[in-house]
Amino acid sequence: MPKLKKINHVAIVVADIDESLKFWRDALGIELSHIEDVPSQKAQVAFLPLGDSEVELVKPTADDTGAAKFLAERGGGMHHLCFETDDVAAMLADLKAKGVRLINEEPIVLPGRKMAFVHPKSTGGVLVELYELTK
């Protein structure tokens, strides 16, 4: 049976990374690791590690993404909670067998990781990402 390992990250959708860093980095003191363009997600992401997890500030770079729609409708805020698992595919199969509504029924494979999303209608309103590090 697949297991959750930890909270990998909390993703916060923002309109302006530099402006958002004034709170997350400058006021709270969470050190910025780096900012990265993530073309597969049509986003720019600022990574702020904290303990075994991190805060990710996600700025959409295209209007046709879920994050862009979220930003347009809500004006930014917490977008999703990401759990690291030892086996994303097995976790998806297990959740599907339990009647959980999934956004991705198969993992999205990216360099160094696999990921998938669980629909917020099955989680009490929270978009949940499942994440597996690969070799």
Backbone as CSV, one residue per row, in Angstrom:
resi,resn,N_x,N_y,N_z,CA_x,CA_y,CA_z,C_x,C_y,C_z
1,MET,0.845,-1.181,0.000,0.000,0.000,0.000,0.894,1.250,0.000
2,PRO,0.571,2.212,-0.865,1.387,3.434,-0.929,1.231,4.256,0.339
3,LYS,2.292,5.004,0.648,2.285,5.809,1.866,2.634,7.259,1.565
4,LEU,2.020,8.151,2.324,2.434,9.548,2.298,3.663,9.681,3.169
5,LYS,4.632,10.486,2.710,5.886,10.647,3.439,5.941,11.958,4.224
6,LYS,5.457,13.024,3.613,5.523,14.337,4.257,4.760,15.349,3.420
7,ILE,4.561,16.520,3.984,4.076,17.638,3.185,5.286,18.147,2.417
8,ASN,5.209,18.090,1.086,6.320,18.533,0.257,6.333,20.056,0.143
9,HIS,5.162,20.626,-0.180,5.089,22.084,-0.276,3.654,22.573,-0.191
10,VAL,3.547,23.860,0.088,2.292,24.587,0.007,2.490,25.596,-1.117
11,ALA,1.591,25.578,-2.101,1.709,26.478,-3.245,0.735,27.640,-3.100
12,ILE,1.262,28.835,-3.298,0.484,30.063,-3.179,0.562,30.786,-4.518
13,VAL,-0.589,31.026,-5.133,-0.629,31.730,-6.406,-0.512,33.218,-6.139
14,VAL,0.383,33.862,-6.894,0.635,35.294,-6.728,0.654,35.986,-8.085
15,ALA,0.349,37.259,-8.077,0.415,38.056,-9.302,1.821,38.578,-9.542
16,ASP,2.586,38.759,-8.455,3.910,39.368,-8.552,4.827,38.724,-7.510
17,ILE,5.804,37.978,-7.958,6.708,37.281,-7.035,7.508,38.264,-6.195
18,ASP,8.064,39.299,-6.813,8.870,40.267,-6.056,8.057,40.923,-4.943
19,GLU,6.820,41.284,-5.256,5.954,41.904,-4.246,5.643,40.898,-3.134
20,SER,5.393,39.646,-3.485,5.074,38.612,-2.496,6.263,38.288,-1.607
21,LEU,7.460,38.384,-2.158,8.663,38.114,-1.362,8.835,39.122,-0.226
22,LYS,8.230,40.284,-0.346,8.317,41.276,0.734,7.744,40.710,2.030
23,PHE,6.717,39.850,1.916,6.178,39.213,3.115,6.914,37.921,3.450
24,TRP,6.934,36.986,2.502,7.440,35.636,2.780,8.930,35.625,3.122
25,ARG,9.725,36.395,2.400,11.168,36.440,2.656,11.530,37.542,3.646
26,ASP,11.114,38.769,3.314,11.583,39.915,4.077,10.943,40.034,5.461
27,ALA,9.627,39.803,5.553,8.947,39.935,6.851,9.061,38.659,7.684
28,LEU,8.793,37.499,7.058,8.850,36.249,7.817,10.261,35.693,7.955
29,GLY,11.140,36.056,7.040,12.519,35.585,7.111,12.761,34.218,6.498
30,ILE,11.833,33.751,5.640,12.055,32.474,4.956,12.992,32.739,3.785
31,GLU,14.120,32.068,3.760,15.136,32.319,2.744,14.687,31.819,1.368
32,LEU,14.902,32.630,0.365,14.599,32.254,-1.015,15.711,31.369,-1.543
33,SER,15.365,30.171,-1.993,16.342,29.267,-2.588,16.637,29.704,-4.018
34,HIS,15.581,29.788,-4.833,15.739,30.212,-6.222,14.367,30.442,-6.847
35,ILE,14.383,31.078,-8.002,13.181,31.278,-8.808,13.415,30.537,-10.112
36,GLU,12.391,29.820,-10.554,12.545,28.946,-11.720,11.341,29.090,-12.649
37,ASP,11.602,29.114,-13.951,10.523,29.006,-14.933,10.172,27.537,-15.062
38,VAL,8.875,27.228,-15.020,8.396,25.843,-15.133,7.452,25.800,-16.334
39,PRO,8.021,25.630,-17.541,7.204,25.670,-18.756,6.075,24.631,-18.783
40,SER,6.301,23.460,-18.206,5.267,22.420,-18.233,4.023,22.846,-17.455
41,GLN,4.182,23.744,-16.489,3.046,24.235,-15.706,2.680,25.675,-16.069
42,LYS,3.386,26.231,-17.078,3.170,27.608,-17.516,3.187,28.560,-16.316
43,ALA,4.295,28.458,-15.580,4.414,29.256,-14.364,5.867,29.589,-14.064
44,GLN,6.037,30.614,-13.265,7.319,30.940,-12.663,7.128,30.676,-11.172
45,VAL,8.089,29.986,-10.552,7.934,29.565,-9.163,9.132,30.015,-8.332
46,ALA,8.832,30.626,-7.193,9.855,30.968,-6.205,9.809,29.897,-5.123
47,PHE,10.960,29.310,-4.820,11.057,28.221,-3.848,11.647,28.745,-2.543
48,LEU,10.887,28.575,-1.461,11.311,29.040,-0.143,11.291,27.850,0.824
49,PRO,12.421,27.134,0.952,12.470,25.958,1.820,12.280,26.337,3.287
50,LEU,11.574,25.459,3.986,11.335,25.649,5.410,11.265,24.273,6.054
51,GLY,12.310,23.888,6.780,12.366,22.540,7.353,12.405,21.507,6.245
52,ASP,11.573,20.486,6.359,11.500,19.429,5.342,10.515,19.755,4.234
53,SER,9.935,20.951,4.249,8.930,21.352,3.267,9.361,22.663,2.630
54,GLU,8.470,23.228,1.844,8.749,24.549,1.322,7.463,25.265,0.968
55,VAL,7.570,26.574,0.894,6.515,27.419,0.371,6.896,27.706,-1.069
56,GLU,5.935,27.550,-1.978,6.176,27.872,-3.378,5.248,29.012,-3.777
57,LEU,5.829,30.080,-4.266,5.060,31.196,-4.803,4.953,30.979,-6.301
58,VAL,3.739,30.806,-6.794,3.499,30.423,-8.184,2.859,31.587,-8.931
59,LYS,3.572,32.079,-9.935,3.049,33.150,-10.787,2.739,32.548,-12.158
60,PRO,1.474,32.534,-12.561,1.138,32.006,-13.886,1.801,32.835,-14.985
61,THR,2.251,32.152,-16.047,2.857,32.848,-17.185,1.992,32.756,-18.437
62,ALA,0.825,32.144,-18.300,-0.134,32.058,-19.403,-1.536,32.134,-18.811
63,ASP,-2.474,32.622,-19.602,-3.844,32.809,-19.114,-4.691,31.540,-19.136
64,ASP,-4.191,30.472,-19.763,-5.004,29.264,-19.939,-4.685,28.163,-18.927
65,THR,-4.263,28.543,-17.730,-3.913,27.548,-16.716,-4.864,27.652,-15.523
66,GLY,-4.887,26.596,-14.729,-5.688,26.605,-13.516,-5.240,27.692,-12.550
67,ALA,-3.925,27.897,-12.463,-3.403,28.929,-11.564,-3.822,30.324,-12.030
68,ALA,-3.817,30.556,-13.337,-4.238,31.861,-13.869,-5.721,32.091,-13.606
69,LYS,-6.513,31.058,-13.794,-7.952,31.161,-13.528,-8.187,31.439,-12.038
70,PHE,-7.454,30.728,-11.190,-7.541,30.937,-9.745,-7.232,32.389,-9.403
71,LEU,-6.139,32.913,-9.962,-5.713,34.286,-9.699,-6.773,35.281,-10.167
72,ALA,-7.331,35.056,-11.353,-8.348,35.965,-11.890,-9.614,35.964,-11.047
73,GLU,-10.003,34.791,-10.552,-11.252,34.675,-9.796,-11.106,35.053,-8.328
74,ARG,-9.951,34.753,-7.738,-9.796,34.919,-6.293,-8.764,35.963,-5.890
75,GLY,-7.953,36.411,-6.842,-6.947,37.402,-6.511,-5.739,36.834,-5.793
76,GLY,-5.480,35.567,-5.936,-4.313,34.951,-5.315,-4.646,34.294,-3.997
77,GLY,-3.687,33.543,-3.480,-3.857,32.860,-2.201,-3.397,31.421,-2.298
78,MET,-3.677,30.659,-1.243,-3.242,29.264,-1.219,-3.919,28.488,-2.348
79,HIS,-3.118,27.872,-3.190,-3.623,27.153,-4.356,-3.740,25.666,-4.104
80,HIS,-2.667,25.046,-3.587,-2.747,23.614,-3.300,-1.771,23.186,-2.223
81,LEU,-2.062,22.023,-1.696,-1.231,21.373,-0.695,-0.643,20.139,-1.352
82,CYS,0.671,19.976,-1.270,1.353,18.869,-1.942,1.905,17.879,-0.928
83,PHE,1.502,16.621,-1.092,2.022,15.533,-0.268,3.007,14.708,-1.077
84,GLU,4.151,14.425,-0.498,5.109,13.524,-1.132,4.718,12.095,-0.775
85,THR,4.753,11.217,-1.759,4.390,9.820,-1.574,5.490,8.924,-2.119
86,ASP,5.477,7.678,-1.715,6.479,6.745,-2.221,6.084,6.139,-3.560
87,ASP,4.802,6.302,-3.986,4.346,5.709,-5.243,3.075,6.417,-5.709
88,VAL,3.226,7.408,-6.565,2.074,8.187,-7.030,1.069,7.309,-7.763
89,ALA,1.533,6.460,-8.663,0.603,5.629,-9.442,-0.235,4.737,-8.533
90,ALA,0.391,4.104,-7.561,-0.339,3.234,-6.633,-1.296,4.055,-5.771
91,MET,-0.886,5.254,-5.372,-1.748,6.117,-4.574,-2.987,6.516,-5.381
92,LEU,-2.800,6.846,-6.655,-3.929,7.193,-7.511,-4.889,6.018,-7.663
93,ALA,-4.352,4.833,-7.887,-5.196,3.641,-8.029,-5.981,3.383,-6.750
94,ASP,-5.327,3.539,-5.609,-5.973,3.321,-4.316,-7.090,4.344,-4.097
95,LEU,-6.817,5.603,-4.381,-7.824,6.642,-4.208,-9.003,6.436,-5.154
96,LYS,-8.714,6.085,-6.401,-9.779,5.842,-7.380,-10.670,4.690,-6.918
97,ALA,-10.068,3.621,-6.396,-10.832,2.476,-5.900,-11.727,2.872,-4.722
98,LYS,-11.339,3.913,-4.005,-12.119,4.392,-2.864,-13.144,5.447,-3.266
99,GLY,-13.257,5.709,-4.577,-14.255,6.649,-5.070,-13.852,8.103,-5.029
100,VAL,-12.559,8.363,-4.860,-12.068,9.740,-4.812,-11.973,10.272,-6.245
101,ARG,-12.469,11.485,-6.446,-12.410,12.122,-7.767,-11.001,12.656,-8.018
102,LEU,-10.435,12.268,-9.144,-9.073,12.657,-9.498,-9.079,13.628,-10.677
103,ILE,-8.133,14.514,-10.718,-7.909,15.336,-11.902,-7.031,14.558,-12.876
104,ASN,-5.989,13.902,-12.349,-5.093,13.074,-13.163,-5.238,11.622,-12.723
105,GLU,-5.630,10.752,-13.639,-5.738,9.329,-13.291,-4.418,8.600,-13.467
106,GLU,-3.494,9.231,-14.182,-2.132,8.720,-14.347,-1.174,9.845,-13.968
107,PRO,-0.028,9.520,-13.413,0.934,10.574,-13.046,1.469,11.320,-14.259
108,ILE,1.733,12.589,-14.064,2.459,13.399,-15.034,3.934,13.156,-14.729
109,VAL,4.685,12.731,-15.734,6.100,12.405,-15.521,6.948,13.575,-16.007
110,LEU,7.751,14.119,-15.098,8.660,15.213,-15.394,10.056,14.794,-14.955
111,PRO,11.089,15.471,-15.416,12.440,15.093,-14.969,12.559,15.113,-13.441
112,GLY,12.904,13.969,-12.870,13.133,13.875,-11.436,11.909,13.709,-10.568
113,ARG,10.722,13.687,-11.185,9.524,13.574,-10.363,8.307,13.118,-11.171
114,LYS,7.319,12.639,-10.422,6.003,12.329,-10.966,5.008,13.074,-10.096
115,MET,3.901,13.512,-10.710,2.923,14.269,-9.953,1.526,14.044,-10.486
116,ALA,0.536,14.285,-9.653,-0.862,14.179,-10.054,-1.688,14.989,-9.062
117,PHE,-2.888,15.371,-9.507,-3.752,16.181,-8.655,-5.062,15.463,-8.345
118,VAL,-5.533,15.676,-7.116,-6.811,15.161,-6.640,-7.802,16.326,-6.665
119,HIS,-8.998,16.074,-7.163,-10.000,17.139,-7.320,-10.462,17.670,-5.962
120,PRO,-10.576,18.991,-5.833,-11.018,19.579,-4.567,-12.415,19.150,-4.126
121,LYS,-13.248,18.686,-5.058,-14.591,18.239,-4.665,-14.539,16.973,-3.817
122,SER,-13.416,16.289,-3.816,-13.273,15.085,-2.986,-12.495,15.344,-1.701
123,THR,-12.001,16.556,-1.521,-11.109,16.823,-0.383,-11.631,17.896,0.567
124,GLY,-12.859,18.283,0.389,-13.387,19.360,1.218,-12.955,20.732,0.742
125,GLY,-12.608,20.849,-0.538,-12.293,22.141,-1.114,-10.823,22.451,-1.299
126,VAL,-9.935,21.512,-0.970,-8.497,21.750,-1.109,-7.966,20.983,-2.315
127,LEU,-7.310,21.677,-3.240,-6.627,21.007,-4.329,-5.405,20.322,-3.734
128,VAL,-5.298,19.012,-3.940,-4.194,18.229,-3.382,-3.327,17.699,-4.519
129,GLU,-2.027,17.911,-4.396,-1.059,17.357,-5.336,-0.372,16.187,-4.662
130,LEU,-0.176,15.123,-5.417,0.630,13.985,-4.971,1.910,14.029,-5.768
131,TYR,3.035,13.788,-5.100,4.342,14.058,-5.682,5.287,12.925,-5.314
132,GLU,5.988,12.409,-6.298,6.971,11.345,-6.056,8.294,11.744,-6.683
133,LEU,9.334,11.732,-5.894,10.666,11.974,-6.435,11.155,10.716,-7.127
134,THR,11.760,10.873,-8.282,12.298,9.731,-9.027,13.791,9.919,-9.180
135,LYS,14.463,8.874,-9.588,15.923,8.929,-9.727,16.310,9.618,-11.013
